[in-house]
Amino acid sequence: MESLVALLNTIDGMVWGKPLVALLFGTGLYLTIGMRFMSIRRLPYAISLLFAGKKKTSGKGSEGEISPVAALFTALSATIGTGNIAGVAIAISLGGPGAVFWMWMTAVFGMATKYSEALLAVRFREVDERGMHVGGPMYYIKNGMGKNWVWLAFAYAILTSIAAPGTGNLVQANEVAALLHENVGIETWKSGLVMAGLVFLVIMGGVRSIARVASFLVPIMALFYVGGALLVLSMNVELIPAAFGQIFHGVVSPSAAVGGFLGASIMMAISQGANRGSFSNEAGLGSAAIAHASAKTNDPVRQGTIAMLGTFIDTIVVCTMTALVILTAPMMFDWTNAEGVVNNALPIWQTGISSGATITASAFGAALPGGQWIVTIGLAVFAFTTILGWALYGERSMEFLFGVKVIPFYRIGWCIVVYLGAVYTSDLAWTLASIGNGMMAAPNLIALLGLSGVIFAMTRKDQEERKAAKADPKSNPAE
């Protein structure tokens, strides 16, 4: 087992090495500049679309299965999960507080990436044998880049179908079962059965059923978790400036993490920030584009504008709340590590706790009596919705490879994996999920660069139409 762990860690380090990190940041930066920072400038407009109503966001004669905002919540259901709670803690433990800054950077540039993914998903989507709109990286590679790149479309679909059970299923079930067992005493096989049963009831109804559940649970739980974090921070408000100081200081001088050496390089902070940031907000993975392809809309640009909110909400809002709670948590006094060594006055992220969820729960509980329940409830619901969202991603990838006939079998298999993930908890799940994310990102980022001309042209045309509309309101462009 030790040799397997070492091998997987080596592969993970290679996958998330300098080339992929550079490609991830570089693609986001290139798209941001190419669109003249539109993804940042139009953020207020994007937020207004959340409350604009179906008519304004869909437009006349729109085709699709779910509303544009429901597509956003479906994508958010897959992104707001263990990455926001456990992933942030792991990033800080391994890369120091400076890793949070690089998570922010993945979000700032990732908004342009997510915008581009959704725009292309709607522009190049198809209608399958069931009459459902399907899209995502495999479709915009196939339909946008030409026959010579079809192999890349299949590569993305294969990698996604392999990564989905780890990224969106095993990791989620692992963390929920472990936390419920630790805090409530529920046996893992029981929580596994309940989760598998609930997931089955939802995913058998397809994208519309997933979207309904996501649109109900995601906003409620996001407000619950952020509200709980703000309550905790209000009790340690005087420590917030120091927390930000740790983050920015860690950019140029990373703090030593567990063991005194893992966080001792800038590259470790960047790698962990990019890794966990992309795991959390999925910008660059192309997965969210699969959900946005089902949106009932006739305007790819507007759907892309809505889509980029997912990155902002996930990382800039939710992940930042988690990070600040961890960094402002009271010191752990007389804490004994696994080797029996007593440590005095250690920050909670340096205590050697292996579970990211436990670090975050301990930080909440240290500042607020019973605060760990905020994490327990939040993680349970977020992980459940993540499993639903990724079920759709894996299903669409398998459909691309084998056709619609595989869908019923895939859904049943997905529920079995939920149970197995809960019962056979392993730290290897995080490593496997990390590897899967990196392997998915590469072909999608290549596609975004290859289709950047389409992205820039459609964005420029939309901006010109809006300028014309301001000059002549009678022109009435799509809003």
Sequence and secondary structure as in RCSB ss.txt:
>XXXX:A:sequence
MESLVALLNTIDGMVWGKPLVALLFGTGLYLTIGMRFMSIRRLPYAISLLFAGKKKTSGKGSEGEISPVAALFTA
LSATIGTGNIAGVAIAISLGGPGAVFWMWMTAVFGMATKYSEALLAVRFREVDERGMHVGGPMYYIKNGMGKNWV
WLAFAYAILTSIAAPGTGNLVQANEVAALLHENVGIETWKSGLVMAGLVFLVIMGGVRSIARVASFLVPIMALFY
VGGALLVLSMNVELIPAAFGQIFHGVVSPSAAVGGFLGASIMMAISQGANRGSFSNEAGLGSAAIAHASAKTNDP
VRQGTIAMLGTFIDTIVVCTMTALVILTAPMMFDWTNAEGVVNNALPIWQTGISSGATITASAFGAALPGGQWIV
TIGLAVFAFTTILGWALYGERSMEFLFGVKVIPFYRIGWCIVVYLGAVYTSDLAWTLASIGNGMMAAPNLIALLG
LSGVIFAMTRKDQEERKAAKADPKSNPAE
>XXXX:A:secstr
 HHHHHHHHHHHHHHTSHHHHHHHHHHHHHHHHHTTTHHHHTHHHHHHHTTS HHHHH TT B SB HHHHHHHH
HHHHSSHIIIIIHHHHHHHH THHHHHHHHHHHHHHHHHHHHHHHHHHT EE TTS EE SHHHHHHHHH GGGH
HHHHHHHHHHHHHHHIIIIIHHHHHHHHHHHHHT   HHHHHHHHHHHHHHHHTTHHHHHHHHHHHHHHHHHHHH
HHHHHHHHHHTGGGHHHHHHHHHHHHHS    GGGTTT SHHHHHHHHHHHHHHHH TTT HHHHHHTTB BS H
HHHHHHHHHHHIIIIIIIIHHHHHHHHTS  BTTEE TTS EE SB GGGS    HHHHHHHHHHHHSTTTHHHH
HHHHHHHHHHHHHHHHHHHHHHHHHHH GGGHHHHHHHHHHHHHHHHHS  THHHHHHHHHHHHHHHHHHHHHHH
THHHHHHHHHHHHHHHHHHHH GGG    
